[in-house]
């Protein structure tokens, strides 16, 4: 290649560039999956907390009714 200014790229260099691109895509996919899993966990935890709060509220109301009934006797 007389007079050529381009340097041939070795197979290893091409493979390394391809591997970096693949690694970036994988890293991006892992970030998306982690965000998705975190949001699902947050929604689940919020639902459990809401359910527990409602059950505790119903329990307090039941205790208050029993106390009121016994106080009225």
Order of alpha helices (4+ residues) and beta strands (2+ residues): alpha
